[in-house]
Amino acid sequence: MNGELKVRRARRDDFSRVRALLGLPESGDRAERKRFRRLVSTLREDLYVAERGDEAPLEGLTLIAYVRGLGPSTALVRELRGSEEATQLLLTCARDRATARGCMRVELPSEQPAVLA
């Protein structure tokens, strides 16, 4: 593949590319588009994508939810998809974002929580 793999926050116009990565039909219905617009604009969750270029298929994605409550602030990696290179880069991004948001822990899918302190 050409180009350097980069991670960035997902945008509204990534709807079709995200669905393609997830193996879903690109079109989606109106309700799915509305949910996606809300997802990329909320402050409670971050959707990050890994790509090599604006037109190339996405290499990976991660969805991070931030939880504050009675225990330590935690970032939950709710979704992690893509190539091995992309997932490693996205995990680094998730840990960096969690630290920037003051989270003390990152919980990964099917892994023990990781303490950031």
Sequence and secondary structure as in RCSB ss.txt:
>XXXX:A:sequence
MNGELKVRRARRDDFSRVRALLGLPESGDRAERKRFRRLVSTLREDLYVAERGDEAPLEGLTLIAYVRGLGPSTA
LVRELRGSEEATQLLLTCARDRATARGCMRVELPSEQPAVLA
>XXXX:A:secstr
  S  EEEE  GGGHHHHHHHTT  SS  HHHHHHHHHHHH SSEEEEEEESSSSS   EEEEEEEE SSS  EE
EEEEEEE HHHHHHHHHHHHHHHHHTT SEEE TTS  EE  
